[in-house]
């Protein structure tokens, strides 16, 4: 009996590992389709064709296209959030040592966070394409599916908001709603980055990346940053970027997804 139980447990564990691996394979395929062809071309039938499997099999893992997209978005957000955590873990000790005072350190921290937001597409192009596709999608995700990815979204926004809040506490920025400022910054920077799509018409006028980086500093000025302190924070941020990546890479969807 004991031997039989061990065999049953082993078989159950193997089946679960296979299921996890298959689910990760479906997610990778879905991300590739979205990145290459857009959200509207992602269908359960398209995935089944690409993976040479039955459509019904995919539905045993994802109840709908919205459920699949919600999982993709959650995983993308978690990956970018982990990258931001790694950046913060690297720069915070350096800021404490190299900044003139706490206010300059806090301001440089916010600046690097905004630059991180601008530059994520360099390291995470598939995830960035997914976000752009979903924000311009004519049909929204079902409310219950969208709600599943909100904790991951808020986790990323909360990290940025906490950085802004610290800068406000030190006097580097004027008092304000840190959460609203983070949402405003993310929306504004994302909107400016869309200009990259028409940069071929006029590379200088529609230089989305350069304009977004300039906007990041303009936002800090608008939030009350002292010009001289901001200039020092820019120099400090530039120096820290010589020591390591602005957007640390993080493993993507794998068998543990």
Secondary structure, DSSP 4 states (H G I P E B T S, - for coil): -HHHHHHHHHHHHHHHHHHHHHHHHHHHHHHHHHHHH-GGG--HHHHHHHHTS-HHHHHTT-SSHHHHHHHHHHHHHHHHHHHHHHHHHHHHHHHHHHSSSHHHHHHHHHHHHHHHHHHHHHH-HHHHHHHHHHHS-SSPPPHHHHHHHHHHHHHHHHHHHHHHHHHHHHTSS-S--HHHHHHHHHHHHHHHHGGGGGTTT-TTTT-HHHHHHHHHHHHHHHTT--HHHHHHHHHHHHHHTTSS-SS-----S-TT-
